């Protein structure tokens, strides 16, 4: 019985391991950060209709163990947070990469943060 409990404990602790990191890099001048929960437009399949300028390069990295996969929906919260911190109004050019090593599943998301040229409708 003790051995079974130990195996269950070990399996559940391995399943719970997850690491999420995110960062951004400004492309030109430093832009003022927006609140971390700001509204950011995500343009996954098309470009915005309004004129914009690229201001930052965004990156989100997820690692999960024990064969638990990651996808865009699990990384989008951190992507939005990094966009807000970089001062971006929106996100374009999203690139997704997946890999694995033994039982660890790795998911990396890169994108470009943009600021709309006419910001009156964004505020």
N, C-alpha and C positions, 0 to 999 in steps of 0.2 A: 504494500500500500504506500509506504514512504517513497519507494522508487517511482511509482506512478505520479504521485504529487510533485516530486522533483522534476519529472519530465514535463508535466503540464506547466509548472512554473517557468521552466527554462524556455519552453516553446512560446508561452505568452509574452515573456520578456523580450525574446527575439523579434516577435511580431510587432512589438510596440516601438522599436527603434526607428527613428525618423529624424532627419536633419534637413532644415530649410535655410538657405542663405540667399541673400539678394544684395545687389549693389547697383550703383549707376556711376557713369563717368560723363562729365559735361563735355560737349563737343566744341564749344567756343567760350563765351563768357559764362561766369557763374550766374545762374538764375535763382531767384528767391524761391525757397521751398513753399509748397502749398500744404495745407493741413493733411496729415497722413490718411484721412478718410475722405479726401476730396473726390469729386466726380471726374473720372477719366474716361474718355471715349476709346474703345478698343476697336481698331480696324484690322480684323484678322484676314479678310478675303478681298478687301478693296481699299483704295486710298480715299481720304476725305475729299469732299467737294469744295470745302473752304480752303483758301490759301494758308500755308503753314511753313514753318522753318524747323529743321531738325535741331534739337538742343542737347540731347543726351543719348547715351547708349546704356540700355538696361540689361541686367542679367539676373536670372533666378535659377538656383540649383537645388534640386531635391534628391535625397538619398533615402531609400526605404529598404529595410531588410526583410528576409523571409518571404520572398517572392510577391511582395505587395507592389503592384505597379503604380505609376504616377501618370498624370495626363494634364492637359491644359487647365482644366477646371480646378485641379488641386494646386496649381501654381499661379493662377490668375490673381488671387488676393495679394500675394507678395509682389507680383508685377505691377498692380495698381498702386500699391504702397510706394514702391521705388519710383514710379512715374510721378507721384505727388511730391515726393522728397526732392526730385530733380527739377520741379517746377513745370512739368509737362501738362498739357491739356489733353493729349491723346497719345496713342501708341500705334505704330505701324511697323512693317517689315519684320513680322514675328517669325522666328526660326526655332523649331523644336528639334531636339536631339535626344535619343534614348540609347542607353547601353546597360550592360549588366556585368557584374563580376561576382562569381559564386552565387550567394543568395541575395546580394545587394542589387537593387534596381536603381539606376541613375537616370534622372531627367533634367535636361538643361534647356532653358528658355532664354533666347536673346531677342531684343527688339530695339527699336528706335523711339525715343520720346520726342514728341513734337509740341510746339507752341503755335496756336493759331495767330495769324497776323492781326486779324480783327478780333480782339478778345472781349468786346462789349457783350456778345451773346453768351460767353462762357461763364462769366462771373455770376 
